[in-house]
Amino acid sequence: MDTPHSIERSRKAFSALLNLYPAAHRSEYGTAMLQVFTEQCRAAYAQKGVFGIVLLWLRTLPDVGYTSMLEHITAPGAAWGLMEPVPNAPLPWKGVVLVVLPGLVYLVSQVMQLSGTNLAYLAVNSRAALLLIIPVLVVWALTRRFPIWGLIPLGLLFRLLQELDIETFVMRAYVIINNPMLEPLENAIKLFINEPLISTSLFILAIALLAWRYARGQKLPRAFWLLLGAYILLAGAQVACNIAQQMQFTGNLFSMQTLLQENAVYELHNFSRLLLLVFIGSLFVKRHGFFAILVPLGYMLPAMLVGFYDNLESITSPVSALLVVSGAVLAYRGLLSLVVPIWMSRSSTQRGKIWVVGISVALALLIYAAMQVYSVVIYLGWMSGPTYGFPWDFISVALEELKIAGAMALAVVLYSSFHPTAQPASNPPAEAAALSASEA
């Protein structure tokens, strides 16, 4: 009499626990899971009686709790969690919220900054990326899948590490100078920073490895090679501009060779670093498709448009300048924080996503370039004074923006050209997770 009751009660209890799984998962695997669990109950009872069923439950309960949670955060259509994009379908709105949150932090802090009451944006800019990447790493460690909402924080972290190197080891060197245990690490990082040829060589090596990895699953498109050639020519134009600008003031032709060597290494370092970011984004195209573009987008997000807000107090017309600066800053930050992630996430076609990114990034770069020129005009008095540095400063600004535009174009071509030979299953580990509770 105990035998049917023990097994039946366990069967009913397990059937109730299946409600912890998403509805789609229950409809596909629920019957099979319940059948296998019932057979395991019979086998456990036959071997050790009621004690065998108790041991089975001790193994089953933790597994059900873990796998049900895993299914909720990894299902392609899940409202929260990893939310792998479904081709030709918009991302769910709750997923869009998670994608937008990192940029929203920067946008809100920028609004506070423009109020003139504090340095909120500068504080966020130097700390937020380190905090935003923590939940991403936690989810990645637990699920072994990089979440789509972690792509922007990854780009932010890359930008932060790029901008904090000098500040950390020059302005804040006193923090570790007196600590002998950290001296080897300090010396290694200083060597990496002070010798751009070393860091550039490492960047190029990493790019080559990532390009080889990409090419194993997908041939690099012809458009990519054409854009890469233009990108390299752009680096050469930047070197020539830097030399011309420096020679305008020194007039020392004897130092031409030194100037060429120093500028070539410096610009090669900058251009290769940005190209490395593009190939880092290529690591995510297999799972997230064109959404990998959020990595370089995150890199663009925290750019400083006009420098420190306090400088506006020293100009002739602070009110009008404040309106111009505030409008430009909010437009730039709003485009990259809200417009691109939301519009792109809700677009149901890849062509639509490409147009969203292309138009929005172009507008953002135009705003950024205009504000660089505007700040130079205001602070150096080009409207009424001598044309200091003209035209090289203008050309330098244009080349800098073209560098970002070139990197984004490379990313668009690289990410949109990737077509896996087979689409990943809607829940590749789901079946294994579902049946893991029923293993003998």
N, C-alpha and C positions, 0 to 999 in steps of 0.2 A: 504493500500500500504506500509505503514511503517513497518508493521509486518513482511512480508517475507524478506524485505531488511535488517532489523536490525538483524534478526536471521541468514540470509545467510551470512552477513558480519562477524558476530561473529564466525560462523561456519568455514569460510575460514581462519579467523585469528587464531583460535585455531588449525586448521589443519596445518598451517604454524609453529605454536609453537611446534608442536609434533616433528619437526626436531631437537629440542634441546635434545631429548632423544637418547640414543644409538640405532643403527639400529635394533639390535636384539629385543630390547624392543618395538620399534615401530611396527615391523612385528608381534609381538605376542599380543600386547595390544592396538595398535593404533586405529584400527577400533572400538573396544568397547569403548575406551575413547572418541572418536569423537561422537559416537552415544549417549552416556550418556550425554555429554556436550550439544548436540543439544536439547535433551529432557529437560534439565535443563533451557536452554534458553527459550524454549516455555513456561515452567511453570513460569519462572521469569517474562516474558512479560505478561502473562495472569494475574498475580497478581498485578504488579506495572508498567507495560508498559516498556518504554525505561529505566526508572530509575531502574527497577528491573534487567535489563541486565547489567547496569553499576555496580550495587552492586555485581552481580555475577562475573564480571571481577575483581573487587577489591579483591574478595576472591580467584579467580582462578590464577591470575598472580603471587603472591608470592608463591603459592603452586607449580605451574609449575616450577618456578625458582629453588625452593628448591629440589623438587623430581627429576628433570632432573639432577641436579648436583649430587644428592645422587646416582642415577643410574649409572652415569659415574664412580664414585669412589668405588662402591660396587659390580658391576657386576663381576662374576667369571672370565670372559675373558677380563675385562677392561685392557687397556694398562697402566693406572696409577691407583693409589688408593689402595683399600684394596686387590684386586686381590686374592680372595679365591682360593686355589689350586684346580684344577680339577683332580680327580684320573686318573692315567695312562696317564697324559698329561703334557708336560713340561710347566713351567711358561713362559709367554711372556717375550721377551728380555727386554722391558722397565721395566717390573716388576723386572727382575733380577738386573737391574741397581739400583733400589731403595733398594733392599736387600743388595747389595754390598756396597753402599755408606758409612755406618758407619765404616766398616772395612777399607775402602779406606782412610778415614780420618786418621786412626792410621798408615796405611802403609806409606802414604805420609809424615806424621810427623816423622816417624821413619827414612825415607831416609834423611830428613833434619837434624835429630839428628846425624846420622852417618857422615854427612858432617863436623861436629865439629864446626860449626859456632854458634850454639845456643842450647838451651835446649827445642826445639820445642816439642819433644815427651813427655817430662815430663809435659809440660804445657797442652798439649792435654789430657794426661792421667788423669790429675786431674780435667779437666773441661768439656771435650767433652761429656761425658755420661749425664751430667746434661742438656746440650744444645740439644743433640740428642733426648732425651726423650720428649721434649716439643711438637714438631709437632705430635708425636705419641699420646700424651695425648689429643691434640686438635682434631685430627681425631676421636679418641675413644669417646670423649665427643659429637661430632657432629653426629656421625653415630651409636654409641653404639656397634661398632664392633672394635676389636683390630686388627690393620693392620698387615699383614705378615711381612712388613718391620720394624715393631716395636719390633720384637722378639730379634734381636741382641742388639739393644739399651737397652732392659730390662735386658739382661745378663750383659751388660757393667755397668749398673747402680747398679746392685747387687754387682758386684766386687768393684766398686768405694766406695759404702757405707761400704763394708767390710774393705777396706784398709784405708779409711779416718778417721775411728773412733779414732784411737790413735793420728793421726796427728792433727785432729780437736780439740780434748779435752785435749791434752797434749802439743803439740808444739804450738798450736794457742789458748790456753785457755785464754790468755789475752783479746781476742776479747769480751768475754762475762762475764768475772769475775767481771768487774766493773758495770755490768748492773743488778740491783736488780730485774727487771721484768723477766729476763731470768734465774735467779738463780734456781728456782724449776726445770725447764727443764734441766738445766745443771746438777743438782744433780741426776735427774732421769737417764739421759744418762750415766753419769759417773758410776752410780750403775750398769747399764746394761753392761758396758764395764768391770768394775773392778771385777764384780762378775759373772764369766763365768757360774756358776751353774744356776743362774737365767736365763740368756739368753739361755743356753742350754735347760732348761726346757720349755721355750717358743718355741724354735725351734721344740722340740719333740712333743709338743702339736699341733703346726701348721702342722707338718708332718702327725700326726695321723688324723687330720681333713681333710687334702687334700687326704690322702689315702682312708678315708671313702667316700669322695665325688667321687673319681675315681671308687671305688668298687661298688658304686650304679649303675653306667652305664656299668661297665665292670669288670669282675673278674680279680683280680691280677694274672698274669700268674705264673706257677710253676718256670720258669726260673728266674723270678724276685726274688722269695724267696731264691733260691739258690745263686744268686748273692748278695743279701742282707746279707746272712750269711757269704759269703766270704768277703764282705765289712766290716762287724763287726769284723771278725778275723783279717783283715788288720789293723783296728784301734788298736786292742790288740797288734799286732806286732809292731806298731809304738810306743805305750807306752813302751813296753819292750826295744825297741831300744833307746828311749830317756833316760830311766833309766840306761841302760848299759853304754851309752855315758857319762852321768853325773857321775856315780859311778867310771868310769875310772880315773877321775881327782880328785874327792873328796875322794874316798876310804872309805867313812863313811857309814858303813852298818847300823848304828843306825838310819840314816835318810831314810831308805828304805820305811817305811810306809808313810812318808810324801811325798817322791818322787812319790810313786805309786799313792797316792791320787791326788796330783797336776797334774801329767801327765795324769791321767785318765780323769779328768775333762777337761783339756785343749784339749786333742785329741777328746774327745766326743763332745766338742763344735765345733771343726773344721769339723769333719766328719758329724755331724748332720746339720751343716750350709750348707754344700755342698749337702746333701740329700734333704734339704728343697728346694734348687734351682731346683733339678730334679722334685720335685712334683709341684713346681710353674709352670714349663714348661708343666706339664700334664693338666693345665687349658686350654691350647690352642689346644689340639689334636682333640677335637670335630670339631673345625672350620678349623684348618690348617693341621691336620694330622701329618705326620712325620716331617713336617717343624718345629714343636715345638722344635726339636733338636737344632735350632738356638739360643735358650735361653742359654743352657749351653755352646754352642760354643762362644757366646758373652762373657761369663764369662772367657773363656780361652784366648780370643784375646789379652787383654792388659798385659799379664804376662811379667815381666821383666826377660830377659834371663841371663844377666851377671852383673846387677847392673849399677852403674853410668859409663858413657862413659869416664869421666875424669880419672878414675883409670887406664886406659890403658897407660897413660903417665909414670907410675911408674914401668912398667915391663921391662924386659931385651930386648925383641925384639918387640917394639911397632908396627912395620910395619906388620910383619907376624901375630901378634895377632889381629891387626885391620882387616886384610883380613879374618881371621877365624871368628871373632866376627861378622863382617858385613855380611858375607855370611850366617852364621847361623841365625842371627836376621832376615834378609830379607827372608830367606827360611821359617822360622817359621811364620812370619807375612804374607807372601804371601800365604802360605797354608791355613791359617784360614781366611784371608781377601778376597781372590779371588778364590782360587781353590775350596774349599768346597762349598761356596755359589753358584758360577756359575755352577759348575759340578752337584751339587745336584739339583739346580733349573731346569736345562735342562734335567735331567734324567727323563724318562717317567714311570719308575716303582719304587715301594717302595724298592724292593730288590737292585736295582741299587743305590738308595739313601743311603741305609744302608752300602753297600760296599764303597761308596765314603767317608762317615763319618768315618767308621772303619779304612780304610787305611790312610786317611789324618790325623786323630787325632793321630793314632799310630806313624806316622812319626813325627808329631809336638812334641809329648811327648818325643820321642827319641832324637830329636834335643835339646829340653829343658834340658833333663837329661844330655846329653853330655856336654852342655855348663856349667851346674852347676859344673860338675866334672872338666872341663877344667879351669874354673875360680879359683877353689880351688887349683888345681895343680900349676897354674901360681902364684897366690898370696901367697901361703904358701910354695912354693918351694918343692913340694913333689918329683919332678923329681930328685933333688940332695940333698935334706935335709931329716930330720927325718920324719917318717910317722906319723905326728901329727893327732891324732883322728882316725887313720885307725883301723878297717874298718868301724866304725860306721857312719862316715860322708857319705861314699859311700852308705851304706845300707839305711840311712835316705833319701838320694836323690831318691833312687829306690822306697822306700815306698811312698814317696810324689807323685811321678809320677803314681804309681799304684793306689793311692787314686783317682786321677783325672780320670785315665782310668776306675776304678771301677764305679765311678759316671756316666761317659759317657755310660758305658755298661748298667747300670741300666736304664738310660734315653732311650737308643736305644730299650731295651726290653719293657719298659713301653709304649713308644710312638708308636712303631710298632705293639703292640698287641691290640691297641684300635680299635675296629670295631663297629661303631654306628649301632644300630638296623635298622636305615633308614638313607640314605644319605640326607643331607639337600637339600631343593629345590634350584635350580640354582639361584633363586632370591626370597628368602622367603618373604622379605618385599616389593618386587618390585610391586606385584599386588596391595597390599594395598596402596602403594605410588601412583601407577598409577591411582587408582580409587578414591583416596582421593580428587583429584581436582574436582571430579564429585559428591561428596556427597551433598545431599540437604541442 
